[in-house]
Every structure is written in C-alpha cells, then in structure tokens.
Amino acid sequence: MQAAPATSATVVQVTGVVKEFGTLRVLDGVSLDVARGQTVAIIGRSGSGKSTLLRCIAGLETIQAGKIEVCGHEVGRPGKAARAQLRHDVGMVFQGYNLFPHLTVERNITLALTLVKKQPRDAAQTKAAEVLRLVGLTDKISSYPEQLSGGQQQRVAIARSLALSPQVMLFDEVTSALDPELTAEVLAVMEDLATRGMTMITVTHEMGFARKVANQVVFMHRGKIWESGATSELFARPQTAEFKQFISSEL
C-alpha cells in the first residue's frame, strides 16, 4: 500500500527510490510523501530498510534509481551549493550522540553556527540558549558531555540540529541505546517538537510513541513500504499478514 497522495504542502517527496549495496537491494521502489508539520513514524523489523531510507533523504547515501526532493530541491544534485541547501533543509539525529567530548554543551551547539553559517559568536550563543530551553537543558550549557546522562546527551544532539533551523528533522532510532527512564525524556522532547509543528520523520521501535504522536505510520518490510496510512486507522485495521504479525510481536 502506498502513502497518501502529495499535497501542496509536501516538503519531502520520495519517488520510486532504489538503493543497492552490491547485489543486495535494500530499498525496492519506495515512494513516500510527507507534508509540512507532519510527524511520520517508520516502523518495521531490523533490515527492512528503515534507516537506509532516512540516510537517503539526508543525502548520506546515493540512490540507484528514483528521486528524492526536500523542500523542492532534489537530493543528490552535484555541487557545493546543493549540499549546503540540503544541510539547511534537513537535520538528522542518530543513535549515537556524536558530541565533541572536549567541548562544552554550548560550544557543541554553536560550532556549526559559527564555522559553517558564519554567525557571530554572540548570536550563536543566543541560539544555543534558545534551543537548550526547548529540550529542557538550560542548566547544562557549561557542562561537558561526560557530565551528562545518555538521555541528556541525546537531547543536546537534538538541540544542536534544531539550532540550524531545519525544515525537516530526521530521527534514527534515537532512543535505542537508552534505558526506559532516559527514553521517556527524549521522547517527551520529540513530542513537544511535534506539537510545535516541526516536520519529523522518525525510525522507531517505540510503538507507544508512534501511536500517540505520529500522524502517519509507515510499515516497511523487505525494502518496501508494505502499509502506510493514518496512525489510528493503520493500527486498528492492518491489511496484511506481515503487519499483523509485527504488531502482535511488538505489542
């Protein structure tokens, strides 16, 4: 089953995407539209192509066929300007926090603002304070990563992406390495972003979060979008045996 048709507010459009690693076809004709302000949860078993799809949207993987557009710009266009545009449009948070251990929380956030976006140091510091308020870590602005819990480090990673003012946020299993308490604090930040209207695509095993926060759920299986639709309808009336089995095993 394919995703709902695109609207005039579509900000991510994936059309017939094929991704191969050697002889292994990881994405097999994937099509997906994401509207502005929408939260899409991508679910499925390990190896179904979920994270690879996110990496393709972020321009971290080269596709063999199809097309991806983000905010009207085609992903994968050659040239420095095209890469800069994609970095401006898309923020991505990974499983690993990827913070610089020798820099404070503030400097981890302001580094890209001052070096890449060429913002003055005081403007970057103001932005860092703003995004740290969003993730509830104002009091940690002068701390170093080793002084933070895993959940706090992940929230700093989210703040660092938000500081660049992306149009779309991608989250790749950002709670997979966290215990339940720390998972809850990170998911609370993501839920708040959703209520603020941030366009988000998240790969997750957190079914409770997907059911509560996502407008649309995408179930991937064998490199394809097997089922896709409004969250409440999809979980209430699964159409395929594969999705029914997945739901029963996860819930």
ABEGO torsion letter per residue (X at the ends): XBBBBBBAABABBBBGBBBBBEABBABBGBBBBBBBGBBBBBBEBBGAGAAAAAAAAAGABBBABEBBBBGGBBBGBBEAAAAAAAAAABBBBBABAGBBAABBAAAAAAAAAAAAAGBBAAAAAAAAAAAAAAAGAAAAAABBAAABBAAAAAAAAAAAAAAAGBABBBBBGAAAABBAAAAAAAAAAAAAAAAAGBBBBBBBABAAAAAAABABBBBBBGGBBABBEBAAAAAABBABAAAAAAAAAAX
